[in-house]
Amino acid sequence: MQATGAINMNTADSTDKVRSSPGTAAEAAGLAYRALAAAEHRDQPVYIVMASEAGLSPSIQLPPEALAAIEDVLRAMSQGLEVAVIQAPQELSTQDAANYLNVSRPFIVKEIEAGRLPCRKVGTHRRIEFSELMKYAAKMRTDRDKALDDLAASSRELGLEY
């Protein structure tokens, strides 16, 4: 049995309704994401009313920042990606940071000692702020992409196929 739902977003200027009978969670997330993205809510609180076959729930007010986070979650879900919501600010151990980046703990320690990843010490333990880890991960991606582009350019210059 497929669920039927409705999203009713009321802002000061608009009312948008989307009714759907999605077959999968990804499809449902995609429909909800498109409804949220299309609504004019970027700088004002939004009231959301959730509806089910049992009826309407009372409306709840969401600040724009919360709605932006919900949009990000729905977009990722609609693409079939796994989603993790992490409370900020949060500090991670070197092992947690390594697990998040899919690298070894000694690699994280070397990056800290080289000054490329900021941390603070609690006794003998290192703690890495999640926001700093995100900046580091973005820099790693940028550096990796640049290295791959350079390698591809070198291959083209030498007439090599890759």
Backbone as JSON Lines, residues from 0, in Angstrom:
{"i":0,"aa":"M","n":[0.84,-1.18,0.0],"ca":[0.0,0.0,0.0],"c":[0.88,1.24,0.0]}
{"i":1,"aa":"Q","n":[0.65,2.15,-0.91],"ca":[1.43,3.37,-0.98],"c":[0.79,4.44,-0.13]}
{"i":2,"aa":"A","n":[1.66,5.22,0.54],"ca":[1.17,6.31,1.38],"c":[0.84,7.51,0.5]}
{"i":3,"aa":"T","n":[-0.19,8.21,0.86],"ca":[-0.53,9.45,0.19],"c":[-0.35,10.56,1.19]}
{"i":4,"aa":"G","n":[0.38,11.6,0.8],"ca":[0.65,12.68,1.73],"c":[0.46,14.02,1.06]}
{"i":5,"aa":"A","n":[0.49,15.05,1.85],"ca":[0.38,16.4,1.34],"c":[1.36,17.28,2.09]}
{"i":6,"aa":"I","n":[1.97,18.19,1.37],"ca":[2.82,19.19,1.98],"c":[2.13,20.51,1.75]}
{"i":7,"aa":"N","n":[1.87,21.23,2.79],"ca":[1.23,22.52,2.67],"c":[2.12,23.52,3.36]}
{"i":8,"aa":"M","n":[2.79,24.36,2.57],"ca":[3.69,25.35,3.15],"c":[3.06,26.71,2.99]}
{"i":9,"aa":"N","n":[2.85,27.39,4.09],"ca":[2.29,28.73,4.04],"c":[3.35,29.73,4.48]}
{"i":10,"aa":"T","n":[3.69,30.65,3.61],"ca":[4.53,31.77,3.98],"c":[3.65,33.0,3.88]}
{"i":11,"aa":"A","n":[4.22,34.12,4.17],"ca":[3.43,35.35,4.11],"c":[2.93,35.63,2.7]}
{"i":12,"aa":"D","n":[3.66,35.16,1.68],"ca":[3.32,35.5,0.31],"c":[2.77,34.36,-0.54]}
{"i":13,"aa":"S","n":[2.9,33.11,-0.08],"ca":[2.53,32.02,-1.0],"c":[1.95,30.84,-0.26]}
{"i":14,"aa":"T","n":[1.18,30.03,-0.98],"ca":[0.69,28.75,-0.5],"c":[0.9,27.76,-1.63]}
{"i":15,"aa":"D","n":[1.7,26.72,-1.36],"ca":[1.97,25.7,-2.37],"c":[1.51,24.36,-1.81]}
{"i":16,"aa":"K","n":[0.83,23.58,-2.64],"ca":[0.41,22.24,-2.24],"c":[0.95,21.25,-3.24]}
{"i":17,"aa":"V","n":[1.44,20.14,-2.72],"ca":[1.9,19.05,-3.57],"c":[1.27,17.78,-3.03]}
{"i":18,"aa":"R","n":[0.55,17.07,-3.86],"ca":[-0.02,15.78,-3.46],"c":[0.71,14.72,-4.26]}
{"i":19,"aa":"S","n":[1.06,13.64,-3.58],"ca":[1.83,12.61,-4.27],"c":[1.46,11.23,-3.78]}
{"i":20,"aa":"S","n":[1.75,10.26,-4.6],"ca":[1.66,8.86,-4.23],"c":[2.97,8.2,-4.65]}
{"i":21,"aa":"P","n":[4.04,8.54,-3.97],"ca":[5.34,8.01,-4.4],"c":[5.48,6.53,-4.11]}
{"i":22,"aa":"G","n":[6.29,5.86,-4.92],"ca":[6.51,4.43,-4.75],"c":[7.68,4.12,-3.84]}
{"i":23,"aa":"T","n":[8.63,5.03,-3.74],"ca":[9.8,4.78,-2.91],"c":[10.09,5.99,-2.04]}
{"i":24,"aa":"A","n":[10.95,5.77,-1.06],"ca":[11.35,6.88,-0.18],"c":[12.09,7.94,-0.98]}
{"i":25,"aa":"A","n":[12.91,7.52,-1.95],"ca":[13.65,8.48,-2.78],"c":[12.69,9.34,-3.59]}
{"i":26,"aa":"E","n":[11.64,8.72,-4.14],"ca":[10.65,9.49,-4.9],"c":[9.91,10.46,-4.0]}
{"i":27,"aa":"A","n":[9.53,10.02,-2.81],"ca":[8.83,10.89,-1.86],"c":[9.72,12.05,-1.46]}
{"i":28,"aa":"A","n":[11.0,11.76,-1.19],"ca":[11.94,12.82,-0.82],"c":[12.11,13.81,-1.97]}
{"i":29,"aa":"G","n":[12.16,13.3,-3.19],"ca":[12.3,14.17,-4.35],"c":[11.12,15.11,-4.51]}
{"i":30,"aa":"L","n":[9.92,14.58,-4.33],"ca":[8.72,15.43,-4.42],"c":[8.71,16.48,-3.31]}
{"i":31,"aa":"A","n":[9.04,16.08,-2.1],"ca":[9.06,17.02,-0.99],"c":[10.15,18.07,-1.2]}
{"i":32,"aa":"Y","n":[11.32,17.65,-1.67],"ca":[12.41,18.6,-1.93],"c":[11.99,19.64,-2.97]}
{"i":33,"aa":"R","n":[11.39,19.18,-4.06],"ca":[10.98,20.13,-5.1],"c":[9.93,21.11,-4.58]}
{"i":34,"aa":"A","n":[9.04,20.65,-3.72],"ca":[8.03,21.55,-3.15],"c":[8.69,22.6,-2.26]}
{"i":35,"aa":"L","n":[9.64,22.16,-1.43],"ca":[10.32,23.11,-0.54],"c":[11.18,24.09,-1.33]}
{"i":36,"aa":"A","n":[11.88,23.58,-2.34],"ca":[12.77,24.43,-3.14],"c":[11.98,25.48,-3.92]}
{"i":37,"aa":"A","n":[10.77,25.14,-4.33],"ca":[9.97,26.07,-5.12],"c":[9.29,27.15,-4.28]}
{"i":38,"aa":"A","n":[9.13,26.89,-3.0],"ca":[8.43,27.84,-2.13],"c":[9.3,29.06,-1.86]}
{"i":39,"aa":"E","n":[8.65,30.17,-1.65],"ca":[9.35,31.41,-1.33],"c":[9.47,31.5,0.19]}
{"i":40,"aa":"H","n":[10.59,31.03,0.71],"ca":[10.73,30.98,2.17],"c":[12.13,31.31,2.64]}
{"i":41,"aa":"R","n":[12.96,31.85,1.81],"ca":[14.38,31.98,2.1],"c":[14.71,32.84,3.32]}
{"i":42,"aa":"D","n":[13.92,33.84,3.62],"ca":[14.3,34.74,4.7],"c":[13.2,34.97,5.74]}
{"i":43,"aa":"Q","n":[12.25,34.06,5.79],"ca":[11.17,34.2,6.75],"c":[10.75,32.84,7.3]}
{"i":44,"aa":"P","n":[10.21,32.82,8.5],"ca":[9.76,31.53,9.05],"c":[8.66,30.93,8.18]}
{"i":45,"aa":"V","n":[8.57,29.63,8.21],"ca":[7.58,28.89,7.42],"c":[6.75,28.05,8.38]}
{"i":46,"aa":"Y","n":[5.46,27.93,8.1],"ca":[4.58,27.08,8.89],"c":[4.3,25.83,8.07]}
{"i":47,"aa":"I","n":[4.52,24.69,8.65],"ca":[4.3,23.43,7.96],"c":[3.16,22.69,8.66]}
{"i":48,"aa":"V","n":[2.24,22.19,7.84],"ca":[1.14,21.36,8.34],"c":[1.34,19.97,7.75]}
{"i":49,"aa":"M","n":[1.42,18.98,8.61],"ca":[1.57,17.61,8.12],"c":[0.2,16.95,8.09]}
{"i":50,"aa":"A","n":[-0.05,16.24,6.99],"ca":[-1.33,15.58,6.83],"c":[-1.11,14.09,6.6]}
{"i":51,"aa":"S","n":[-2.03,13.3,7.12],"ca":[-2.03,11.86,6.88],"c":[-3.48,11.44,6.7]}
{"i":52,"aa":"E","n":[-3.68,10.15,6.5],"ca":[-5.05,9.68,6.34],"c":[-5.87,9.93,7.61]}
{"i":53,"aa":"A","n":[-5.19,10.06,8.75],"ca":[-5.88,10.31,10.02],"c":[-6.29,11.77,10.17]}
{"i":54,"aa":"G","n":[-5.77,12.65,9.33],"ca":[-6.13,14.06,9.41],"c":[-4.9,14.95,9.49]}
{"i":55,"aa":"L","n":[-5.15,16.23,9.81],"ca":[-4.09,17.22,9.88],"c":[-3.55,17.34,11.29]}
{"i":56,"aa":"S","n":[-2.25,17.56,11.39],"ca":[-1.63,17.86,12.66],"c":[-1.58,19.38,12.8]}
{"i":57,"aa":"P","n":[-1.39,19.88,14.01],"ca":[-1.25,21.34,14.15],"c":[-0.03,21.82,13.36]}
{"i":58,"aa":"S","n":[-0.09,23.05,12.88],"ca":[1.04,23.58,12.12],"c":[2.2,23.88,13.06]}
{"i":59,"aa":"I","n":[3.4,23.76,12.51],"ca":[4.59,24.08,13.28],"c":[5.38,25.13,12.51]}
{"i":60,"aa":"Q","n":[6.04,26.02,13.25],"ca":[6.83,27.06,12.62],"c":[8.29,26.61,12.58]}
{"i":61,"aa":"L","n":[8.91,26.73,11.4],"ca":[10.32,26.4,11.24],"c":[11.08,27.64,10.81]}
{"i":62,"aa":"P","n":[12.22,27.89,11.43],"ca":[13.04,29.01,10.96],"c":[13.66,28.66,9.61]}
{"i":63,"aa":"P","n":[14.04,29.66,8.82],"ca":[14.62,29.41,7.49],"c":[15.84,28.49,7.54]}
{"i":64,"aa":"E","n":[16.65,28.6,8.59],"ca":[17.84,27.75,8.69],"c":[17.47,26.28,8.81]}
{"i":65,"aa":"A","n":[16.44,25.97,9.56],"ca":[16.0,24.59,9.72],"c":[15.43,24.06,8.41]}
{"i":66,"aa":"L","n":[14.7,24.9,7.71],"ca":[14.12,24.48,6.44],"c":[15.21,24.21,5.4]}
{"i":67,"aa":"A","n":[16.27,25.01,5.43],"ca":[17.39,24.78,4.51],"c":[18.03,23.43,4.79]}
{"i":68,"aa":"A","n":[18.17,23.08,6.06],"ca":[18.74,21.78,6.42],"c":[17.84,20.64,5.96]}
{"i":69,"aa":"I","n":[16.53,20.81,6.14],"ca":[15.58,19.79,5.69],"c":[15.65,19.63,4.17]}
{"i":70,"aa":"E","n":[15.78,20.74,3.45],"ca":[15.92,20.66,1.99],"c":[17.14,19.85,1.61]}
{"i":71,"aa":"D","n":[18.27,20.09,2.29],"ca":[19.5,19.36,1.99],"c":[19.31,17.86,2.23]}
{"i":72,"aa":"V","n":[18.66,17.51,3.33],"ca":[18.41,16.1,3.63],"c":[17.52,15.47,2.56]}
{"i":73,"aa":"L","n":[16.45,16.14,2.19],"ca":[15.54,15.61,1.18],"c":[16.22,15.47,-0.18]}
{"i":74,"aa":"R","n":[17.06,16.45,-0.56],"ca":[17.77,16.37,-1.82],"c":[18.68,15.14,-1.84]}
{"i":75,"aa":"A","n":[19.42,14.93,-0.76],"ca":[20.32,13.77,-0.69],"c":[19.52,12.46,-0.74]}
{"i":76,"aa":"M","n":[18.42,12.4,0.01],"ca":[17.59,11.2,0.01],"c":[17.01,10.93,-1.38]}
{"i":77,"aa":"S","n":[16.62,11.98,-2.1],"ca":[16.04,11.8,-3.43],"c":[17.06,11.24,-4.41]}
{"i":78,"aa":"Q","n":[18.34,11.43,-4.1],"ca":[19.42,10.89,-4.94],"c":[19.85,9.5,-4.47]}
{"i":79,"aa":"G","n":[19.17,8.97,-3.46],"ca":[19.48,7.64,-2.95],"c":[20.69,7.61,-2.05]}
{"i":80,"aa":"L","n":[21.12,8.78,-1.56],"ca":[22.29,8.85,-0.7],"c":[21.89,8.62,0.75]}
{"i":81,"aa":"E","n":[22.82,8.1,1.53],"ca":[22.59,7.97,2.96],"c":[22.8,9.34,3.59]}
{"i":82,"aa":"V","n":[22.04,9.62,4.63],"ca":[22.09,10.93,5.27],"c":[22.42,10.75,6.74]}
{"i":83,"aa":"A","n":[23.34,11.59,7.22],"ca":[23.66,11.63,8.64],"c":[23.51,13.07,9.09]}
{"i":84,"aa":"V","n":[22.79,13.29,10.15],"ca":[22.63,14.62,10.71],"c":[23.48,14.67,11.97]}
{"i":85,"aa":"I","n":[24.42,15.62,11.99],"ca":[25.34,15.74,13.12],"c":[25.14,17.09,13.77]}
{"i":86,"aa":"Q","n":[24.98,17.09,15.06],"ca":[24.76,18.3,15.81],"c":[26.05,19.11,15.86]}
{"i":87,"aa":"A","n":[25.96,20.4,15.62],"ca":[27.15,21.25,15.65],"c":[27.01,22.25,16.79]}
{"i":88,"aa":"P","n":[28.02,22.73,17.44],"ca":[29.4,22.3,17.25],"c":[29.65,20.98,17.95]}
{"i":89,"aa":"Q","n":[30.43,20.15,17.3],"ca":[30.75,18.85,17.86],"c":[32.22,18.59,17.65]}
{"i":90,"aa":"E","n":[32.83,17.99,18.62],"ca":[34.22,17.62,18.51],"c":[34.33,16.12,18.32]}
{"i":91,"aa":"L","n":[35.28,15.73,17.49],"ca":[35.49,14.32,17.2],"c":[36.86,13.89,17.68]}
{"i":92,"aa":"S","n":[36.96,12.63,18.05],"ca":[38.27,12.06,18.36],"c":[39.01,11.85,17.04]}
{"i":93,"aa":"T","n":[40.3,11.56,17.12],"ca":[41.06,11.29,15.9],"c":[40.51,10.05,15.19]}
{"i":94,"aa":"Q","n":[40.05,9.06,15.95],"ca":[39.48,7.86,15.33],"c":[38.17,8.17,14.63]}
{"i":95,"aa":"D","n":[37.31,8.99,15.27],"ca":[36.05,9.37,14.64],"c":[36.29,10.17,13.36]}
{"i":96,"aa":"A","n":[37.26,11.09,13.41],"ca":[37.6,11.88,12.23],"c":[38.12,10.98,11.11]}
{"i":97,"aa":"A","n":[38.96,10.01,11.48],"ca":[39.49,9.08,10.49],"c":[38.37,8.26,9.87]}
{"i":98,"aa":"N","n":[37.46,7.79,10.68],"ca":[36.32,7.02,10.16],"c":[35.48,7.87,9.21]}
{"i":99,"aa":"Y","n":[35.25,9.13,9.58],"ca":[34.44,10.01,8.74],"c":[35.09,10.24,7.38]}
{"i":100,"aa":"L","n":[36.43,10.43,7.38],"ca":[37.14,10.69,6.12],"c":[37.56,9.42,5.4]}
{"i":101,"aa":"N","n":[37.34,8.27,6.03],"ca":[37.73,6.98,5.47],"c":[39.24,6.91,5.25]}
{"i":102,"aa":"V","n":[39.96,7.35,6.28],"ca":[41.43,7.28,6.3],"c":[41.84,6.65,7.62]}
{"i":103,"aa":"S","n":[43.14,6.43,7.8],"ca":[43.61,5.83,9.04],"c":[43.77,6.89,10.14]}
{"i":104,"aa":"R","n":[43.71,6.44,11.38],"ca":[43.93,7.34,12.5],"c":[45.34,7.92,12.47]}
{"i":105,"aa":"P","n":[46.38,7.11,12.17],"ca":[47.72,7.7,12.09],"c":[47.82,8.81,11.03]}
{"i":106,"aa":"F","n":[47.08,8.68,9.93],"ca":[47.08,9.73,8.91],"c":[46.53,11.03,9.51]}
{"i":107,"aa":"I","n":[45.44,10.94,10.27],"ca":[44.85,12.12,10.91],"c":[45.86,12.74,11.87]}
{"i":108,"aa":"V","n":[46.54,11.9,12.66],"ca":[47.53,12.42,13.62],"c":[48.64,13.14,12.87]}
{"i":109,"aa":"K","n":[49.11,12.58,11.76],"ca":[50.17,13.23,10.96],"c":[49.69,14.57,10.4]}
{"i":110,"aa":"E","n":[48.45,14.63,9.95],"ca":[47.9,15.89,9.43],"c":[47.8,16.94,10.53]}
{"i":111,"aa":"I","n":[47.43,16.51,11.73],"ca":[47.37,17.44,12.87],"c":[48.77,17.94,13.2]}
{"i":112,"aa":"E","n":[49.72,17.02,13.29],"ca":[51.08,17.39,13.65],"c":[51.73,18.28,12.59]}
{"i":113,"aa":"A","n":[51.31,18.13,11.33],"ca":[51.84,18.97,10.24],"c":[51.15,20.33,10.2]}
{"i":114,"aa":"G","n":[50.11,20.51,11.03],"ca":[49.41,21.79,11.08],"c":[48.34,21.96,10.01]}
{"i":115,"aa":"R","n":[47.99,20.89,9.32],"ca":[46.98,20.99,8.26],"c":[45.55,20.76,8.78]}
{"i":116,"aa":"L","n":[45.43,20.21,9.98],"ca":[44.12,19.95,10.58],"c":[44.15,20.44,12.02]}
{"i":117,"aa":"P","n":[43.43,21.52,12.31],"ca":[43.45,22.07,13.67],"c":[42.75,21.14,14.67]}
{"i":118,"aa":"C","n":[43.25,21.17,15.89],"ca":[42.62,20.4,16.96],"c":[42.93,21.08,18.28]}
{"i":119,"aa":"R","n":[42.31,20.59,19.32],"ca":[42.67,21.01,20.67],"c":[42.92,19.76,21.47]}
{"i":120,"aa":"K","n":[43.68,19.91,22.54],"ca":[44.01,18.76,23.36],"c":[43.19,18.8,24.65]}
{"i":121,"aa":"V","n":[42.67,17.66,25.01],"ca":[41.99,17.47,26.28],"c":[42.8,16.4,27.0]}
{"i":122,"aa":"G","n":[43.66,16.84,27.9],"ca":[44.6,15.91,28.5],"c":[45.57,15.45,27.43]}
{"i":123,"aa":"T","n":[45.61,14.17,27.17],"ca":[46.48,13.63,26.11],"c":[45.7,13.36,24.83]}
{"i":124,"aa":"H","n":[44.4,13.62,24.84],"ca":[43.55,13.31,23.69],"c":[43.37,14.52,22.79]}
{"i":125,"aa":"R","n":[43.36,14.3,21.5],"ca":[43.11,15.35,20.53],"c":[41.63,15.37,20.17]}
{"i":126,"aa":"R","n":[41.08,16.57,20.06],"ca":[39.68,16.75,19.67],"c":[39.63,17.69,18.47]}
{"i":127,"aa":"I","n":[38.89,17.28,17.46],"ca":[38.79,18.03,16.21],"c":[37.35,18.53,16.06]}
{"i":128,"aa":"E","n":[37.2,19.83,15.86],"ca":[35.86,20.38,15.65],"c":[35.33,19.88,14.31]}
{"i":129,"aa":"F","n":[34.06,19.52,14.28],"ca":[33.46,19.0,13.05],"c":[33.56,20.01,11.92]}
{"i":130,"aa":"S","n":[33.35,21.29,12.22],"ca":[33.43,22.32,11.17],"c":[34.84,22.37,10.56]}
{"i":131,"aa":"E","n":[35.87,22.19,11.39],"ca":[37.24,22.17,10.88],"c":[37.48,20.93,10.02]}
{"i":132,"aa":"L","n":[36.89,19.82,10.43],"ca":[37.02,18.59,9.64],"c":[36.36,18.76,8.27]}
{"i":133,"aa":"M","n":[35.21,19.46,8.24],"ca":[34.53,19.71,6.97],"c":[35.38,20.59,6.06]}
{"i":134,"aa":"K","n":[36.01,21.62,6.63],"ca":[36.89,22.47,5.83],"c":[38.06,21.66,5.28]}
{"i":135,"aa":"Y","n":[38.63,20.82,6.12],"ca":[39.75,19.99,5.7],"c":[39.32,19.03,4.58]}
{"i":136,"aa":"A","n":[38.16,18.42,4.74],"ca":[37.66,17.49,3.72],"c":[37.43,18.2,2.39]}
{"i":137,"aa":"A","n":[36.9,19.42,2.44],"ca":[36.68,20.19,1.21],"c":[38.02,20.51,0.55]}
{"i":138,"aa":"K","n":[39.02,20.88,1.35],"ca":[40.35,21.16,0.8],"c":[40.97,19.9,0.21]}
{"i":139,"aa":"M","n":[40.79,18.77,0.86],"ca":[41.3,17.5,0.33],"c":[40.67,17.2,-1.04]}
{"i":140,"aa":"R","n":[39.36,17.41,-1.16],"ca":[38.67,17.17,-2.44],"c":[39.2,18.11,-3.52]}
{"i":141,"aa":"T","n":[39.37,19.39,-3.17],"ca":[39.87,20.36,-4.13],"c":[41.28,19.99,-4.58]}
{"i":142,"aa":"D","n":[42.14,19.65,-3.63],"ca":[43.51,19.26,-3.96],"c":[43.54,18.0,-4.82]}
{"i":143,"aa":"R","n":[42.69,17.03,-4.49],"ca":[42.62,15.79,-5.26],"c":[42.16,16.06,-6.69]}
{"i":144,"aa":"D","n":[41.13,16.89,-6.83],"ca":[40.61,17.21,-8.16],"c":[41.65,17.94,-8.99]}
{"i":145,"aa":"K","n":[42.38,18.86,-8.36],"ca":[43.43,19.59,-9.07],"c":[44.53,18.64,-9.52]}
{"i":146,"aa":"A","n":[44.94,17.71,-8.64],"ca":[45.98,16.74,-9.0],"c":[45.52,15.86,-10.17]}
{"i":147,"aa":"L","n":[44.27,15.44,-10.15],"ca":[43.74,14.62,-11.24],"c":[43.69,15.41,-12.55]}
{"i":148,"aa":"D","n":[43.29,16.67,-12.46],"ca":[43.27,17.52,-13.65],"c":[44.67,17.7,-14.21]}
{"i":149,"aa":"D","n":[45.65,17.93,-13.33],"ca":[47.04,18.08,-13.76],"c":[47.55,16.8,-14.42]}
{"i":150,"aa":"L","n":[47.21,15.67,-13.83],"ca":[47.63,14.39,-14.4],"c":[47.0,14.16,-15.78]}
{"i":151,"aa":"A","n":[45.73,14.49,-15.9],"ca":[45.05,14.35,-17.19],"c":[45.66,15.28,-18.23]}
{"i":152,"aa":"A","n":[45.99,16.51,-17.82],"ca":[46.61,17.46,-18.75],"c":[47.98,16.96,-19.19]}
{"i":153,"aa":"S","n":[48.76,16.41,-18.26],"ca":[50.08,15.85,-18.61],"c":[49.93,14.69,-19.58]}
{"i":154,"aa":"S","n":[48.95,13.84,-19.35],"ca":[48.7,12.7,-20.24],"c":[48.34,13.17,-21.64]}
{"i":155,"aa":"R","n":[47.51,14.21,-21.72],"ca":[47.12,14.74,-23.04],"c":[48.33,15.33,-23.76]}
{"i":156,"aa":"E","n":[49.17,16.06,-23.01],"ca":[50.37,16.66,-23.61],"c":[51.31,15.59,-24.17]}
{"i":157,"aa":"L","n":[51.39,14.44,-23.48],"ca":[52.27,13.36,-23.93],"c":[51.59,12.45,-24.96]}
{"i":158,"aa":"G","n":[50.32,12.72,-25.25],"ca":[49.59,11.93,-26.21],"c":[49.19,10.56,-25.68]}
{"i":159,"aa":"L","n":[49.09,10.44,-24.38],"ca":[48.72,9.17,-23.76],"c":[47.22,9.11,-23.53]}
{"i":160,"aa":"E","n":[46.67,7.95,-23.73],"ca":[45.25,7.73,-23.41],"c":[45.16,7.26,-21.99]}
{"i":161,"aa":"Y","n":[44.16,7.68,-21.3],"ca":[43.97,7.21,-19.93],"c":[42.59,6.71,-19.73]}
